[in-house]
Amino acid sequence: MKGMRNRKKPYFPMFVDLSEKRVYVVGAGTIAKRRIRSLCSFTNLLTVVAPEVNPELNEMEKNGQIHILRKKYESSDIEDAQIVIAATNDHKTNDEIYRFCKERDIVVNVCSDKNKCDFYFPGLAYKDDVVVGVTANGANHRKARAVVEKIREMLQECW
């Protein structure tokens, strides 16, 4: 039994109401945009911190889906955050975000380092009120994506 306690366990799938949680995404690159697109369906308080954003994110801001701080990241930007996604292309900045969040008990996901994640961002399949999240514990994204695609097909067939 003693050895079982120290064994790394899979992450527990938990569905959380994010609608009024202050969620921040630092970065606006390819991975950040995927996270932002997904999160918009689940939260009303999504803020993006990035010095430059593409037209898609500008449009999302215009539609009231997100708020954008057009600036280089500073720790004061995320002081009131409850959840932070560190998705910059700068490992040093991502590390700073991680340390800041850990010191303040802010839930954090560093996209470039699965060891610096309080949660994994799942592949999502949803239709109407049915939401399915899939992860391979951060180890095999290709496998998780294939499962999500199958689930999406199943959901389409159900309705």
Secondary structure per residue as TSV (DSSP state, phi and psi in degrees):
chain	resnum	aa	ss	phi	psi
A	1	M	-	360.0	-35.2
A	2	K	H	-60.7	-44.7
A	3	G	H	-64.6	-29.7
A	4	M	H	-65.9	-30.9
A	5	R	H	-66.5	-33.1
A	6	N	H	-89.5	-9.0
A	7	R	S	-71.2	135.6
A	8	K	-	-66.3	126.3
A	9	K	-	-103.6	157.8
A	10	P	-	-68.0	159.0
A	11	Y	-	-73.2	143.9
A	12	F	-	-82.5	126.7
A	13	P	-	-75.8	121.0
A	14	M	-	-134.4	130.7
A	15	F	-	-96.5	126.2
A	16	V	-	-123.4	139.5
A	17	D	-	-77.6	108.1
A	18	L	-	-98.2	-1.2
A	19	S	T	-51.7	-36.7
A	20	E	T	-116.4	16.4
A	21	K	S	-84.5	142.0
A	22	R	-	-83.4	103.3
A	23	V	E	-107.9	131.6
A	24	Y	E	-120.9	139.7
A	25	V	E	-118.8	120.1
A	26	V	E	-100.0	114.0
A	27	G	-	120.4	158.7
A	28	A	-	-143.9	25.2
A	29	G	S	-81.5	-163.1
A	30	T	H	-59.0	-50.4
A	31	I	H	-66.3	-44.2
A	32	A	H	-57.5	-44.5
A	33	K	H	-62.0	-39.0
A	34	R	H	-62.6	-43.6
A	35	R	H	-63.4	-43.3
A	36	I	H	-62.3	-47.4
A	37	R	H	-55.8	-46.2
A	38	S	H	-66.5	-46.0
A	39	L	H	-64.7	-29.7
A	40	C	T	-58.3	-26.7
A	41	S	T	-76.9	-10.0
A	42	F	T	-122.9	-15.9
A	43	T	-	-134.7	149.9
A	44	N	S	-98.6	-5.2
A	45	L	-	-125.9	60.1
A	46	L	E	-101.7	122.4
A	47	T	E	-117.4	134.5
A	48	V	E	-108.4	133.6
A	49	V	E	-115.1	112.7
A	50	A	-	-164.6	140.9
A	51	P	S	-66.7	-30.9
A	52	E	-	-137.4	142.7
A	53	V	-	-132.3	159.9
A	54	N	-	-87.6	171.1
A	55	P	H	-58.0	-33.7
A	56	E	H	-60.4	-45.2
A	57	L	H	-69.4	-36.7
A	58	N	H	-59.1	-42.0
A	59	E	H	-65.3	-40.8
A	60	M	H	-62.8	-37.5
A	61	E	H	-67.7	-42.2
A	62	K	H	-59.3	-36.4
A	63	N	T	-81.2	0.3
A	64	G	T	80.1	14.4
A	65	Q	S	-81.0	-31.1
A	66	I	-	-141.5	163.5
A	67	H	E	-117.5	138.6
A	68	I	E	-118.3	128.5
A	69	L	E	-98.7	104.1
A	70	R	-	-84.0	83.9
A	71	K	S	-164.2	165.8
A	72	K	-	-72.5	141.1
A	73	Y	-	-59.6	136.3
A	74	E	-	-133.7	148.6
A	75	S	G	-57.3	-31.3
A	76	S	G	-63.7	-19.9
A	77	D	G	-64.4	-29.5
A	78	I	G	-115.2	16.2
A	79	E	T	-56.9	-35.1
A	80	D	T	-97.5	10.7
A	81	A	-	-69.7	151.3
A	82	Q	S	-109.1	-27.8
A	83	I	E	-140.8	135.0
A	84	V	E	-130.0	135.1
A	85	I	E	-109.0	116.0
A	86	A	E	-93.5	106.8
A	87	A	-	-132.4	42.0
A	88	T	-	-88.5	168.9
A	89	N	S	-94.5	14.6
A	90	D	-	-115.5	109.1
A	91	H	H	-61.0	-34.9
A	92	K	H	-64.0	-44.0
A	93	T	H	-64.3	-44.3
A	94	N	H	-59.6	-40.1
A	95	D	H	-64.6	-40.6
A	96	E	H	-61.9	-43.2
A	97	I	H	-62.1	-44.7
A	98	Y	H	-58.7	-50.3
A	99	R	H	-61.6	-43.7
A	100	F	H	-58.8	-46.9
A	101	C	H	-66.0	-43.1
A	102	K	H	-63.2	-38.5
A	103	E	H	-65.2	-24.3
A	104	R	T	-113.6	11.7
A	105	D	T	57.4	37.6
A	106	I	-	-93.8	130.1
A	107	V	E	-65.8	130.4
A	108	V	E	-136.8	148.8
A	109	N	E	-132.7	119.3
A	110	V	E	-100.9	108.5
A	111	C	T	-58.5	-28.2
A	112	S	T	-91.8	0.2
A	113	D	-	-149.6	101.7
A	114	K	G	-63.8	-18.0
A	115	N	G	-79.9	-7.5
A	116	K	G	-116.0	47.4
A	117	C	B	-131.0	125.3
A	118	D	S	-76.8	-18.7
A	119	F	S	-152.9	156.5
A	120	Y	-	-99.1	145.5
A	121	F	-	-83.5	116.8
A	122	P	-	-80.4	158.9
A	123	G	E	-72.8	137.2
A	124	L	E	-114.6	139.4
A	125	A	E	-132.8	124.7
A	126	Y	E	-149.9	150.2
A	127	K	E	-150.2	125.8
A	128	D	T	54.3	-123.0
A	129	D	T	-93.5	2.8
A	130	V	E	-94.6	122.3
A	131	V	E	-125.8	129.6
A	132	V	E	-124.5	130.0
A	133	G	E	-115.1	137.3
A	134	V	E	-129.4	134.5
A	135	T	-	-140.5	155.1
A	136	A	-	-113.4	39.3
A	137	N	T	54.8	33.8
A	138	G	T	74.2	6.4
A	139	A	T	-99.3	-36.9
A	140	N	-	-136.0	84.6
A	141	H	H	-63.1	-35.6
A	142	R	H	-63.6	-43.2
A	143	K	H	-64.7	-45.5
A	144	A	H	-61.6	-41.5
A	145	R	H	-62.8	-40.6
A	146	A	H	-63.1	-40.9
A	147	V	H	-65.3	-42.9
A	148	V	H	-60.2	-43.1
A	149	E	H	-61.5	-41.3
A	150	K	H	-62.8	-42.7
A	151	I	H	-64.9	-40.4
A	152	R	H	-59.5	-42.8
A	153	E	H	-61.0	-44.2
A	154	M	H	-61.6	-43.1
A	155	L	H	-63.2	-38.3
A	156	Q	H	-63.3	-39.4
A	157	E	H	-68.6	-29.6
A	158	C	H	-72.0	-26.1
A	159	W	-	-120.4	360.0
